[in-house]
């Protein structure tokens, strides 16, 4: 590729003496003229100078000047980077990250941009650590600044990391190509050599070469565009603020946009493929509202002049918070009023809220290292709820907060869980940190803390934290300092820490009359894994309390139980309500056993009010019978959140061996009286879960009995549903869930209505718009015959609505024909009709199908190497595939099957937490089946008499 190499060389032959390195107009220094090159020292004579995964701390990058020229035709790119570095220790070596890049030249210049020694320096590679070492014959001196200049080239990556290729198809069948980036956590090094760790924050001045038919986007606005040779254009972007490498982004595409301005003057634009441009309006409205909200909530101006949001056709995760250029899956950004449901609308709103929260939490203040990624993701997940509740109260987002915590409990009650703050060193370990613990448990612990400290204290502490650590990196401890600090804001920002453990009593907030050492308390939630179980026993006027570690994988009767309990103790901010007043009582439990005086007159006590605390509650010695009685006689004495939590906790306790199944089933008997969607769906959800696990075990009589019970018990709710999009958000959500289950259980009126709607839709040739709340149900029923299935696959292939495609894909996986399910899996693996980004979801949807659960698992085993190559080992896609497919199993034979497969991929399995989570889940299912099947059978027989 001589022509490319010569082109690159000619582009950079510019003298820069006298220019300032921090100015955005600065160009990269000229490489040596080929005729002047001196023979470099042979790399064979050198050995790689660094043995650790983490880079040396004594070379600090200050400013990157990056030029990239992607060739969309050849699917490759060339580039150069000039990095201003600050040397803090005498050295001959510069070690930084590079992965998959062909380094064609490297040199080092002094502050005057003169070559330090050889014009072309030796570059050594350490692929296992994704590092390169550049050797300087002349020592780089402590206290001096230098410029590192590197030229490189590479192919645009296949997959979803680094600088990668994406495609989309127009309605005329033409395939268009774009190039986009995804760097978090460790893939900036795939696009340019860099110091690819979050603490190495620097400024970035980026230039991108492109053909005139494309546009280029990056973190900052375009300052100017110049024409260069061969009709190419070069966009020069303003210099960025100081930020981590994983937040750098650039996209070269032919998209269209809509634009608006926030009240503080930030320009917000939404980009999408030209034919989906009309689906961007809702996201624009949300993004403007959210930026205005966050500027007010954090009391810190958004620091960039613009915020672009772009829908990338091929995107592995939901979205990414690159500063000033957030990237999204199409389903996470594009809203089509004709095909997007109310759930789609809520999802888009929450994802935008999440990514824009990151512009402060994560981008402005970044965790020091990936072990504390929860400081980014837990906060952003929690801020979804705070921001959407403030900006779109009609979406009732608070109803979903409980489910975030329920998801966290589900994971955290397995022995394979991990502490929120956990060690992570290599890229595979780091990728695995983006999990339920960082996101959902992180959010729930913050939710508990906010209610514990009060909203005002929590919010002002967050503002202090963000202001003090702006453009810097932070640890857990820095957050606790900010939340407990009682200095003036000026003192705090100037660096005068007023908090220490010795001063805890002086500076602490009073909670239930007790002084609080917040660091000691929060360490019990951040540094140890698991979730506490608080067992409550009534004894006269007192409430006796005991805390244990809540485990669903080991029963209290097991010999292992006591071993797995050792060393676990939480500082639990308990809340409770009684029938004698509306007051929320508070008590900080810091010991294994405790007691509270509630009085003789109290007839019932409900602990963990509205589930603001992250703990499970067990009411011993007839306590659950009292609650069941209360719910039957006066369920509105408790809030809908309390009722939902009681349903959740009771069934979790069944799995953990603390409560018989019939007690939990009796408790949800009150649901005939329930008018609120959230507890209704929680109870229905457990019955559906039991149904789906039993129908996969060929327990035909039991499956039929349970289905008949559900239809009889919930018949009034089912029959009152309309096949429309009318009603509140809660009503519409209930409609979608209830009708979907009713048709799955073969309820004749549901099937008849769905078949007629599908017939009408087919006859209209797809021009009839089905009510979005029931579209999935209609498609799923229609997919049961050959013609319907083929018609849906055709519509899937041509649809321009990502929302509609996701509904159709789910429906296609509901077929009872295993040949059709196998074909879907093969189409997903091929990646043309069904994109690779949707393959992991597709596998999980096939696994939910009783005819598909073994099919999906066998597909995963057969194609394991291909799946790892597509998604990377530690990715959430691989985690979801492993946990999602095995989560359908409940027999000892299936458990053995899973163990044997993990043994066959032992080297990879040992690197993954997901394999142990999967084994825990299957063992839990096997035990549940063995312990509860006959109880369920007996209970149903009694109910159906």
SULLIN-V606413 format. One record per run of one state. SS is the DSSP state (H for helix, E for strand, C for the rest). FROM is the first residue (numbers start at 1). TO is the last residue. Records with the same first field share a line. If there is no record, write none. Layout:
BEGIN
SS=FROM-TO / FROM-TO
END
This chain:
BEGIN
C=1-1 / 12-33 / 37-42 / 46-58 / 72-75 / 88-90 / 98-101 / 110-114 / 116-122 / 130-130 / 141-144 / 156-156 / 158-161 / 170-174 / 183-187 / 191-193 / 195-201 / 211-214 / 219-221 / 228-228 / 232-232 / 238-242 / 244-244 / 248-249 / 254-255 / 262-266 / 273-273 / 299-305 / 312-318 / 321-324 / 329-329 / 333-341 / 359-360 / 362-364 / 368-369 / 373-373 / 392-392 / 396-397 / 413-426 / 432-435 / 454-454 / 469-471 / 475-475 / 485-488 / 494-503 / 508-510 / 512-513 / 515-517 / 527-531 / 540-541 / 550-559 / 566-571 / 579-580 / 590-592 / 598-604 / 608-608 / 612-614 / 620-622 / 638-639 / 656-660 / 674-676 / 696-699 / 714-714 / 720-728 / 745-747 / 764-774 / 783-785 / 799-801 / 813-817 / 831-835 / 849-852 / 863-863 / 872-875 / 887-891 / 905-905 / 910-912 / 944-945
H=2-11 / 34-36 / 43-45 / 127-129 / 188-190 / 229-231 / 245-247 / 274-298 / 330-332 / 342-358 / 370-372 / 374-391 / 393-395 / 398-412 / 427-431 / 436-453 / 455-468 / 476-484 / 489-493 / 504-507 / 518-526 / 560-565 / 609-611 / 623-637 / 640-655 / 661-673 / 677-695 / 700-713 / 715-719 / 729-744 / 748-763 / 775-782 / 786-798 / 802-812 / 818-830 / 836-848 / 853-862 / 864-871 / 876-886 / 892-904 / 906-909 / 913-943
E=59-71 / 76-87 / 91-97 / 102-109 / 115-115 / 123-126 / 131-140 / 145-155 / 157-157 / 162-169 / 175-182 / 194-194 / 202-210 / 215-218 / 222-227 / 233-237 / 243-243 / 250-253 / 256-261 / 267-272 / 306-311 / 319-320 / 325-328 / 361-361 / 365-367 / 472-474 / 511-511 / 514-514 / 532-539 / 542-549 / 572-578 / 581-589 / 593-597 / 605-607 / 615-619
END
